[in-house]
Structure formats: C-alpha cells, structure tokens
Amino acid sequence: MSERDIQKLISDHTALQNENTILKEQLALMQEQLEWFRKQFFGRKTEQTSVIMNEGTQLSMFPEENVQAVSSFSETINVPAHQRKKKRTHDDWMSELPVEEILHREDNPECDK
C-alpha cells in the first residue's frame, strides 16, 4: 500500500469515528425522548408524578432562598369562636311564601256521554 492509501484510510477511519459518536449521541437523545413520551402516554395522569424525578425526589416549586420565608407562614392562627346561624330548612322558607287558594268550579259537572 502506498502512503496516499494509508492517509486515505486514516481519514476515512476518523470520519467514521466522528459520525459514529454523533449517531450515538442522537440515539441517546431519541431514547430519552421516547422514554419521556412513554411516561406521558402510559404513565399516571396526576400532577404529583409530573414533578417527581427519576430518583424519587420531588422538585420544589420555590427557589432555595424562599424556602425559609415560606416556612414562616405555616404558623397557626387562632380565630375567636362564634355561633353559627341555624340553617334554613325547606319547611322554613316555604312557610314564608304567600299562599292564595283559588277554587275552580264548573257550572255543569255532568258528562253528556
């Protein structure tokens, strides 16, 4: 083999290696997308699982610096007791409606047939 043939084989080899690494990266990306689509299509349909990572840890809705501020709002607040009003029943509100009785009488209540 000549020096030119060896150089051509080496350049072809490096080009194929570069193409191979690019294709491996694309394959990994496609597999990751396929797994995500499978989870979306066949996975549980709740909001809880949309924020859970692969290791089982849950993502936070707030940045780390706001975690302390949020925890200060969890203090209990005492509300003074009060009496509730009695709920109105069906009979209560129906008794307040005006009632008007109208009697309808026929002049001749007998049937001809």
C-alpha positions as CSV (number, residue, x, y, z in Angstrom):
1,M,0.0,0.0,0.0
2,S,1.1,3.4,-0.7
3,E,1.4,6.3,1.7
4,R,-1.6,8.0,0.0
5,D,-3.8,4.9,0.5
6,I,-2.8,4.8,4.2
7,Q,-3.6,8.5,4.7
8,K,-7.0,8.0,3.0
9,L,-7.8,5.0,5.2
10,I,-6.8,7.0,8.3
11,S,-9.0,10.0,7.3
12,D,-11.9,7.7,6.4
13,H,-11.5,6.0,9.8
14,T,-11.5,9.3,11.7
15,A,-14.6,10.5,9.7
16,L,-16.4,7.2,10.5
17,Q,-15.5,7.6,14.2
18,N,-16.8,11.1,14.3
19,E,-20.0,10.0,12.6
20,N,-20.3,7.1,15.0
21,T,-20.1,9.4,18.1
22,I,-22.7,11.8,16.6
23,L,-25.0,8.9,15.9
24,K,-24.6,7.6,19.4
25,E,-25.5,11.0,20.9
26,Q,-28.5,11.2,18.6
27,L,-29.6,7.7,19.7
28,A,-29.2,8.5,23.3
29,L,-31.3,11.7,22.8
30,M,-34.0,9.8,20.9
31,Q,-34.1,7.1,23.6
32,E,-34.5,9.7,26.3
33,Q,-37.4,11.4,24.3
34,L,-39.0,8.0,23.8
35,E,-38.9,7.2,27.5
36,W,-40.4,10.7,28.3
37,F,-43.2,10.1,25.7
38,R,-43.9,6.7,27.2
39,K,-44.2,8.1,30.6
40,Q,-46.6,10.8,29.3
41,F,-48.7,8.4,27.4
42,F,-48.8,5.3,29.6
43,G,-47.8,6.8,33.0
44,R,-50.0,8.0,35.8
45,K,-52.1,11.1,34.9
46,T,-51.7,13.1,38.1
47,E,-49.9,16.4,38.9
48,Q,-48.0,14.6,41.6
49,T,-45.9,12.5,39.2
50,S,-45.1,15.4,36.8
51,V,-42.8,16.9,39.4
52,I,-41.1,13.7,40.7
53,M,-37.7,13.0,39.3
54,N,-36.3,9.5,38.4
55,E,-34.6,9.1,41.8
56,G,-37.9,9.7,43.6
57,T,-37.1,13.2,44.8
58,Q,-39.7,15.8,44.3
59,L,-38.9,19.2,42.8
60,S,-39.5,22.3,44.7
61,M,-41.9,25.0,43.5
62,F,-39.9,27.7,45.1
63,P,-36.2,28.6,44.8
64,E,-34.0,27.7,47.7
65,E,-33.7,31.2,49.1
66,N,-37.5,31.4,49.5
67,V,-37.9,28.2,51.5
68,Q,-37.3,29.9,54.8
69,A,-39.8,32.6,54.0
70,V,-42.5,30.1,53.1
71,S,-42.0,28.1,56.3
72,S,-42.7,31.2,58.5
73,F,-46.2,31.4,57.1
74,S,-47.1,27.9,58.4
75,E,-47.7,29.3,62.0
76,T,-51.1,28.6,63.4
77,I,-53.6,31.4,63.8
78,N,-56.3,31.3,66.4
79,V,-59.7,32.5,65.3
80,P,-62.2,33.6,68.0
81,A,-65.1,31.2,68.4
82,H,-68.6,32.3,67.2
83,Q,-72.1,31.0,67.0
84,R,-73.3,29.8,63.6
85,K,-76.7,30.7,62.3
86,K,-79.2,27.9,62.1
87,K,-79.5,26.7,58.5
88,R,-82.9,27.2,57.0
89,T,-84.8,24.1,56.1
90,H,-87.2,23.6,53.3
91,D,-90.2,24.0,55.6
92,D,-88.8,27.2,57.0
93,W,-88.5,29.1,53.7
94,M,-91.7,27.5,52.3
95,S,-93.7,28.7,55.3
96,E,-92.8,32.3,54.5
97,L,-94.2,32.2,50.9
98,P,-97.7,33.8,50.4
99,V,-100.4,31.2,49.8
100,E,-103.5,32.0,47.7
101,E,-106.2,29.4,47.3
102,I,-108.4,29.6,44.2
103,L,-111.3,27.1,43.8
104,H,-112.4,26.5,40.2
105,R,-115.9,25.1,39.8
106,E,-117.8,24.1,36.8
107,D,-121.3,25.1,36.2
108,N,-122.5,21.8,34.8
109,P,-120.2,19.0,36.2
110,E,-122.1,16.2,34.4
111,C,-120.8,14.5,31.3
112,D,-123.0,14.2,28.2
113,K,-121.8,10.8,27.3
